[in-house]
Amino acid sequence: MPAAVRISEKSNDAVFTLGELFPTGSAIDVLSSGHLTLWRDGHEHLGVSAEHEGRSYVATPLGSELQRLLRLPKATDDFGNIELLVSRLTGMIASHSQLDEDSSLLVAAFVLSSWVFDCLPTAPCLNLCGRPGTESTLLNILASVCRRPLPLAQASIAKLSKLPEGLSPTLILNHLRPAALMPVLAAITGSNVSLLAHHRVVDLRYATIVCTQNPIPATALNVHLHPEGSAYRRITQATMEQLADEFQPYLLRYRLTRHREVANSEFDAPWLHWNVRMLARALGAAVEGSPETQARIIEALRRSDEKSKVESSQSPAAVVLEALLVACHEKRPEIHVFEIAELANGIFLGRHDDQVLSPKALGGILRAELGLCPERNARGYALRMSSQTRQRIHKLASTYGTLSMMTPHPDCALCSELASQTLDPGNHIREHVHEVHEVHAVHEVHNQAGAEP
């Protein structure tokens, strides 16, 4: 480990801190000894206090029990490069947890993102899905290498607001009641979520690990744990300490040296389903500077992307959009809600789905889910098919992965434009794992069925 420059041992009128990131690329963090490490101009400086830009900083005192749980790093060390660090993490996770290669890579990317979560567009959330107890091995690994792990048996926004300012832990929520979990999860994984509490503004965004029996209804990296037939591998406290001592110095140096690049990342994967796209933005930004690793993350997310697209394309909102596309391609100036309902129910019938949407229920989908507002006239409520509305319908249909968008209407410029935007970087059309119907041909059958008395 390279020698570090010592910095000031005394300080007057110091600012208490648990870590600082500066726009210039400098950074301060706290070590387990209570000393501060300051990274500035390519060099590390260590001491009880740190002087930077005319201000003096000292570590915020933490209780011994809290400091034990947080596993603060003992030092920092050169991690080599991003590819090497991700490879080391991936290999370690795979060898201890028996996850497959893709899942191990994604969990490794989450670990890295927990060290720079405050620089990401959204706070990362890892959802370990399985029966209680199946998560113990992987959870112990994560508690060893994630930034400041903090397991909570109970969680509430009020309790989180009392955490020390700047603590920025990785929260571990293990099989909490759904009624208690979801409000907290909505707050801590959002973007720019803050509240005023105890006479200060509290930032509630945290990297979060959530253990549940079934996947949570939120944007999260879902890892399904299936222990059947696999050997049990216990992670002892000694192993946890060994993993922390090995990896945390690399990971803290990564935070100190790479936070500005992560914060400025514009990485995106617009061809992915929207919730997988949000996840890809966060994980991809965490490895900014390594296009190869970003590409591997996108490839590893492909299964989640296909699953999300299937679920989205089969939702009632997607079927409503199928009906609206018919109106677009038939160049109708307007379409009434009851007519949309007839078309949508015909599509359900053609797909052997017994769902039936009433005009009232369909109106709710139009307004609440799709942001389309029908207007009242003599025949009821109708949606005016302006050029702006047609464009919005097509964009929504593409977002929801509706089946008819896979076979663009030959005379529709909007379909052609969106089809070209849904190509992946290799110029391959997105593949879906469900059966593709010729929707417009099916519509004709549906219309005939709907016309029967």
VEXTIBA-222972 format. One record per residue (C-alpha): residue number from 1; x, y, z. Coordinates in Angstrom, 3 decimals. Layout:
! VEXTIBA-222972
NUM;X;Y;Z
...
! end
This chain:
! VEXTIBA-222972
1;0.000;0.000;0.000
2;1.550;3.365;-0.982
3;2.579;5.775;1.752
4;0.173;8.634;2.439
5;0.937;12.230;3.370
6;0.055;13.116;6.963
7;-2.219;16.084;7.501
8;-3.058;18.396;10.369
9;-3.533;16.786;13.791
10;-5.216;19.848;15.317
11;-8.159;21.902;14.258
12;-10.051;24.954;15.468
13;-13.708;25.630;14.553
14;-13.754;22.427;12.528
15;-16.690;21.098;10.551
16;-17.845;17.663;11.699
17;-18.167;15.299;8.758
18;-18.735;11.690;7.794
19;-17.535;12.328;4.265
20;-17.438;15.054;1.627
21;-17.374;15.029;-2.172
22;-16.184;18.190;-3.920
23;-16.933;19.262;-7.528
24;-13.199;19.652;-8.141
25;-12.753;15.878;-7.710
26;-11.345;16.038;-4.186
27;-13.013;13.965;-1.475
28;-12.904;13.282;2.261
29;-13.924;10.087;4.045
30;-13.696;8.524;7.489
31;-11.603;5.507;8.417
32;-12.287;3.026;11.210
33;-9.558;4.691;13.311
34;-11.558;7.923;13.328
35;-8.956;9.589;11.107
36;-9.896;11.322;7.886
37;-8.565;10.530;4.449
38;-8.434;13.422;2.002
39;-7.884;12.744;-1.703
40;-6.680;15.810;-3.563
41;-4.678;16.328;-6.747
42;-3.904;12.641;-7.102
43;-2.562;12.188;-3.578
44;-3.990;10.822;-0.317
45;-3.572;12.745;2.943
46;-4.309;11.201;6.350
47;-4.908;12.766;9.740
48;-7.239;13.498;12.636
49;-8.400;16.560;10.701
50;-8.314;17.684;7.092
51;-7.863;21.162;5.643
52;-9.505;21.815;2.294
53;-10.493;25.049;0.543
54;-10.062;27.102;3.688
55;-12.142;24.834;5.925
56;-11.087;22.336;8.561
57;-12.879;18.999;8.897
58;-12.928;16.396;11.680
59;-14.785;13.091;11.862
60;-18.252;13.072;13.420
61;-18.106;10.892;16.561
62;-20.047;7.633;16.240
63;-21.144;5.260;18.966
64;-19.070;2.093;19.236
65;-22.005;-0.187;18.299
66;-22.940;1.866;15.247
67;-19.304;2.006;14.138
68;-19.059;-1.774;14.487
69;-22.119;-2.293;12.281
70;-20.893;0.138;9.628
71;-17.557;-1.665;9.081
72;-15.661;1.493;8.193
73;-12.565;0.821;6.065
74;-9.205;0.664;7.812
75;-7.356;2.242;4.874
76;-7.527;2.848;1.122
77;-5.567;1.091;-1.601
78;-5.027;1.231;-5.364
79;-7.703;-0.866;-7.115
80;-5.898;-0.991;-10.460
81;-8.684;-0.257;-12.946
82;-12.464;-0.626;-13.123
83;-12.380;-3.893;-15.053
84;-10.024;-5.497;-12.542
85;-12.053;-4.329;-9.530
86;-15.347;-5.569;-11.011
87;-13.697;-8.872;-11.960
88;-12.402;-9.374;-8.415
89;-15.818;-8.622;-6.912
90;-17.649;-10.826;-9.412
91;-15.336;-13.776;-8.822
92;-15.577;-13.471;-5.048
93;-19.376;-13.274;-5.097
94;-19.682;-16.232;-7.473
95;-17.333;-18.423;-5.442
96;-19.063;-17.783;-2.113
97;-22.713;-17.533;-3.169
98;-23.004;-19.903;-6.167
99;-24.860;-17.286;-8.186
100;-24.544;-17.587;-11.959
101;-22.134;-15.363;-13.862
102;-24.690;-12.715;-14.876
103;-26.166;-12.413;-11.380
104;-22.698;-12.256;-9.812
105;-21.718;-9.435;-12.175
106;-24.886;-7.459;-11.425
107;-24.465;-7.884;-7.665
108;-20.838;-6.747;-8.033
109;-22.056;-3.655;-9.905
110;-24.535;-3.005;-7.083
111;-21.728;-3.243;-4.507
112;-19.739;-0.671;-6.466
113;-22.810;1.555;-6.816
114;-23.327;1.527;-3.030
115;-19.984;3.363;-2.703
116;-21.044;6.139;-5.101
117;-24.834;6.044;-4.731
118;-24.961;9.767;-3.907
119;-23.541;10.462;-7.382
120;-26.065;8.317;-9.265
121;-29.302;9.412;-11.013
122;-31.317;7.107;-8.726
123;-30.422;5.269;-5.544
124;-29.756;1.581;-6.317
125;-31.920;-1.119;-4.765
126;-31.035;-4.831;-4.640
127;-33.945;-7.200;-3.993
128;-32.945;-10.673;-2.782
129;-35.990;-12.892;-3.383
130;-36.453;-16.213;-1.614
131;-37.714;-17.952;1.474
132;-36.435;-16.549;4.780
133;-32.953;-17.879;5.415
134;-31.960;-18.381;1.782
135;-30.416;-14.915;1.725
136;-28.046;-15.354;4.686
137;-24.870;-16.260;2.752
138;-25.179;-13.511;0.141
139;-26.318;-11.003;2.747
140;-23.196;-11.617;4.836
141;-21.030;-11.091;1.750
142;-22.805;-7.815;0.987
143;-22.529;-6.671;4.602
144;-18.764;-7.126;4.259
145;-18.195;-5.162;1.052
146;-21.024;-2.635;0.615
147;-20.463;0.892;1.898
148;-21.462;1.302;5.558
149;-23.974;-1.578;5.823
150;-26.744;-0.893;8.326
151;-29.208;-3.757;9.024
152;-32.559;-2.568;10.366
153;-35.116;-4.856;12.001
154;-37.647;-2.019;11.814
155;-37.643;0.978;9.519
156;-39.608;4.184;9.239
157;-39.002;7.587;7.700
158;-39.009;9.102;11.200
159;-36.250;6.741;12.373
160;-34.165;7.235;9.243
161;-34.322;11.007;9.695
162;-32.523;10.581;13.047
163;-29.439;8.952;11.541
164;-26.274;11.057;11.855
165;-25.972;13.654;9.123
166;-23.913;12.401;6.191
167;-23.905;8.773;7.358
168;-25.106;7.571;3.927
169;-25.365;3.873;4.806
170;-26.371;0.910;2.701
171;-29.650;-0.065;4.354
172;-30.385;-3.766;4.821
173;-34.108;-4.475;5.233
174;-34.630;-8.158;5.911
175;-38.176;-9.520;5.491
176;-40.032;-6.510;6.852
177;-43.828;-6.398;6.714
178;-44.944;-5.038;3.300
179;-47.072;-2.346;4.952
180;-43.975;-1.013;6.717
181;-41.550;-1.633;3.845
182;-43.152;0.060;0.865
183;-43.513;3.660;2.190
184;-39.888;3.603;3.333
185;-38.712;2.066;0.061
186;-40.538;4.704;-1.976
187;-38.714;7.440;-0.062
188;-35.187;6.046;0.041
189;-34.939;4.861;-3.576
190;-36.443;7.973;-5.169
191;-34.565;10.852;-6.746
192;-33.905;14.066;-4.793
193;-36.017;12.969;-1.826
194;-35.436;15.246;1.161
195;-37.401;16.331;4.204
196;-37.041;18.876;6.979
197;-36.488;17.138;10.316
198;-34.800;18.150;13.552
199;-34.042;21.624;12.143
200;-32.077;20.266;9.175
201;-32.726;19.047;5.653
202;-32.406;15.263;5.558
203;-31.531;13.448;2.329
204;-33.363;10.120;2.419
205;-31.746;8.525;-0.629
206;-29.787;5.406;0.263
207;-28.458;2.325;-1.440
208;-30.742;-0.432;-0.191
209;-30.774;-4.214;0.067
210;-34.274;-5.625;0.506
211;-34.889;-9.289;1.340
212;-38.389;-10.507;0.510
213;-40.082;-13.765;-0.357
214;-41.516;-12.318;-3.589
215;-40.191;-9.518;-5.829
216;-41.051;-6.011;-4.660
217;-43.176;-3.745;-6.916
218;-40.385;-1.219;-7.407
219;-37.434;-0.567;-9.680
220;-34.845;-2.928;-8.251
221;-32.224;-5.456;-9.223
222;-34.037;-8.733;-8.499
223;-31.868;-11.725;-7.609
224;-33.795;-14.957;-7.093
225;-32.255;-17.310;-4.564
226;-32.803;-21.030;-5.162
227;-30.807;-23.046;-2.618
228;-32.288;-26.409;-3.592
229;-29.552;-28.856;-4.575
230;-26.696;-26.465;-3.834
231;-24.143;-26.892;-1.095
232;-24.516;-24.707;1.984
233;-21.667;-22.237;2.343
234;-21.586;-20.413;5.633
235;-19.930;-17.007;5.822
236;-18.445;-16.728;9.312
237;-17.571;-13.505;11.097
238;-13.897;-14.239;10.433
239;-14.612;-14.564;6.704
240;-16.624;-11.335;6.754
241;-13.718;-9.501;8.360
242;-11.336;-10.985;5.805
243;-13.539;-9.877;2.895
244;-13.921;-6.388;4.370
245;-10.164;-6.031;4.878
246;-9.488;-7.226;1.341
247;-12.070;-5.244;-0.642
248;-13.013;-2.123;1.303
249;-9.659;-0.342;0.789
250;-10.095;-0.747;-2.978
251;-13.716;0.354;-2.858
252;-13.063;3.441;-0.739
253;-10.246;4.490;-3.076
254;-12.707;4.002;-5.948
255;-15.146;6.415;-4.286
256;-12.441;8.978;-3.556
257;-11.002;8.972;-7.066
258;-13.985;8.248;-9.343
259;-16.932;10.123;-7.843
260;-16.754;13.055;-10.256
261;-16.754;10.797;-13.334
262;-19.721;8.883;-11.912
263;-21.652;12.081;-11.144
264;-21.087;13.359;-14.700
265;-22.024;10.074;-16.385
266;-24.637;10.239;-19.133
267;-24.802;6.486;-19.633
268;-28.170;5.269;-20.915
269;-29.729;2.277;-22.666
270;-32.949;3.635;-24.229
271;-33.859;0.331;-25.907
272;-34.486;-1.309;-22.515
273;-37.842;-1.421;-20.761
274;-38.223;1.729;-18.682
275;-37.702;0.192;-15.206
276;-34.704;-1.865;-16.380
277;-33.425;1.254;-18.119
278;-33.468;3.161;-14.805
279;-31.509;0.346;-13.187
280;-29.052;0.237;-16.097
281;-28.434;3.983;-15.800
282;-27.424;3.617;-12.156
283;-25.283;0.498;-12.529
284;-23.719;1.767;-15.750
285;-22.882;5.150;-14.228
286;-21.192;3.397;-11.303
287;-18.629;1.945;-13.755
288;-18.287;5.084;-15.878
289;-15.037;4.962;-17.804
290;-15.316;1.279;-18.673
291;-17.505;0.807;-21.782
292;-16.684;-2.901;-21.747
293;-18.098;-3.331;-18.232
294;-21.141;-1.227;-19.094
295;-21.833;-3.469;-22.097
296;-21.522;-6.580;-19.911
297;-24.006;-5.108;-17.425
298;-26.525;-4.432;-20.194
299;-26.151;-7.977;-21.488
300;-26.601;-9.368;-17.965
301;-29.823;-7.339;-17.617
302;-31.330;-8.842;-20.782
303;-33.372;-11.486;-18.941
304;-34.888;-8.854;-16.663
305;-35.577;-6.682;-19.689
306;-37.425;-9.442;-21.537
307;-39.454;-10.314;-18.449
308;-40.444;-6.684;-17.929
309;-41.398;-6.269;-21.578
310;-43.581;-9.370;-21.511
311;-45.381;-8.254;-18.347
312;-45.804;-4.719;-19.653
313;-47.067;-5.793;-23.100
314;-49.756;-7.974;-21.520
315;-51.050;-5.321;-19.126
316;-54.483;-3.691;-19.591
317;-52.792;-0.361;-20.383
318;-50.846;-1.987;-23.223
319;-54.027;-3.474;-24.691
320;-55.697;-0.042;-24.498
321;-52.741;1.339;-26.442
322;-53.198;-1.425;-29.038
323;-56.757;-0.194;-29.532
324;-55.620;3.412;-29.785
325;-53.041;2.477;-32.422
326;-55.885;1.127;-34.557
327;-57.590;4.514;-34.319
328;-54.319;6.223;-35.279
329;-53.779;4.027;-38.316
330;-57.389;4.353;-39.421
331;-56.838;8.140;-39.253
332;-59.895;8.708;-37.079
333;-60.301;12.343;-35.969
334;-61.564;11.120;-32.587
335;-62.526;7.918;-30.805
336;-65.020;7.500;-27.971
337;-64.143;5.715;-24.776
338;-66.799;3.055;-25.353
339;-65.296;2.396;-28.810
340;-61.827;1.995;-27.290
341;-63.351;-0.441;-24.764
342;-64.923;-2.495;-27.573
343;-61.593;-2.705;-29.403
344;-59.642;-3.548;-26.247
345;-62.077;-6.262;-25.187
346;-61.912;-7.713;-28.692
347;-58.123;-7.919;-28.374
348;-58.476;-9.682;-25.017
349;-60.927;-12.115;-26.620
350;-58.561;-12.828;-29.520
351;-55.792;-13.651;-27.048
352;-58.031;-15.992;-25.056
353;-57.931;-13.619;-22.089
354;-61.158;-13.338;-20.081
355;-60.464;-9.771;-18.933
356;-63.184;-7.236;-19.752
357;-62.756;-3.472;-19.431
358;-65.781;-1.291;-18.823
359;-65.753;2.215;-20.336
360;-65.394;3.613;-16.814
361;-62.385;1.413;-16.020
362;-60.847;2.201;-19.385
363;-61.298;5.923;-18.788
364;-59.355;5.522;-15.553
365;-56.479;3.845;-17.416
366;-56.436;6.614;-20.011
367;-56.197;9.356;-17.401
368;-54.211;7.818;-14.545
369;-51.760;5.555;-16.383
370;-51.434;7.039;-19.854
371;-52.030;10.746;-19.225
372;-54.648;10.955;-21.997
373;-57.746;13.034;-21.218
374;-60.964;12.376;-23.169
375;-63.392;15.286;-23.530
376;-67.151;15.106;-23.113
377;-69.475;15.529;-26.120
378;-73.001;14.556;-27.071
379;-72.132;10.839;-27.406
380;-70.072;10.570;-24.235
381;-66.335;10.985;-23.707
382;-64.060;11.062;-26.741
383;-60.332;11.364;-27.264
384;-59.364;13.842;-29.961
385;-56.714;12.266;-32.189
386;-54.554;15.325;-32.777
387;-51.039;14.925;-34.158
388;-49.685;15.469;-30.642
389;-51.983;12.772;-29.229
390;-51.028;10.319;-31.988
391;-47.348;10.901;-31.271
392;-47.879;10.347;-27.543
393;-49.841;7.138;-28.189
394;-47.020;5.761;-30.334
395;-44.346;6.641;-27.773
396;-46.383;5.070;-24.981
397;-46.976;1.966;-27.093
398;-43.246;1.648;-27.650
399;-42.561;2.108;-23.933
400;-45.116;-0.566;-23.003
401;-43.742;-2.927;-25.642
402;-47.121;-3.440;-27.316
403;-47.153;-6.295;-29.794
404;-48.206;-4.220;-32.790
405;-45.104;-2.037;-32.433
406;-43.048;-5.113;-33.325
407;-44.668;-5.108;-36.773
408;-44.851;-1.394;-37.646
409;-47.767;-0.269;-39.791
410;-46.367;0.162;-43.324
411;-48.012;3.563;-43.916
412;-47.195;5.076;-40.504
413;-44.188;7.403;-40.206
414;-44.419;7.360;-36.400
415;-44.191;3.561;-36.308
416;-41.162;3.592;-38.601
417;-39.411;6.267;-36.568
418;-39.910;4.441;-33.270
419;-38.928;1.092;-34.780
420;-35.549;2.553;-35.716
421;-35.081;3.821;-32.145
422;-35.726;0.418;-30.570
423;-32.711;-1.203;-32.200
424;-30.037;-2.331;-29.795
425;-26.406;-1.227;-30.383
426;-25.812;-4.279;-32.590
427;-28.657;-3.181;-34.883
428;-30.796;-6.153;-33.888
429;-34.506;-5.760;-33.280
430;-35.488;-6.460;-29.679
431;-36.446;-10.099;-29.245
432;-39.474;-10.999;-27.164
433;-40.014;-14.341;-25.511
434;-43.775;-14.307;-26.042
435;-45.702;-15.071;-29.202
436;-46.129;-12.210;-31.660
437;-49.558;-11.729;-33.206
438;-50.359;-9.765;-36.313
439;-52.366;-7.266;-34.327
440;-54.035;-5.401;-37.156
441;-55.320;-8.629;-38.673
442;-56.600;-9.685;-35.264
443;-58.373;-6.341;-34.886
444;-60.539;-7.119;-37.892
445;-61.701;-10.334;-36.247
446;-62.285;-8.470;-32.996
447;-64.355;-5.826;-34.726
448;-66.494;-8.516;-36.331
449;-66.984;-10.178;-32.953
450;-67.888;-6.858;-31.395
451;-70.463;-6.169;-34.106
452;-72.486;-9.260;-33.310
453;-75.770;-8.562;-31.509
! end
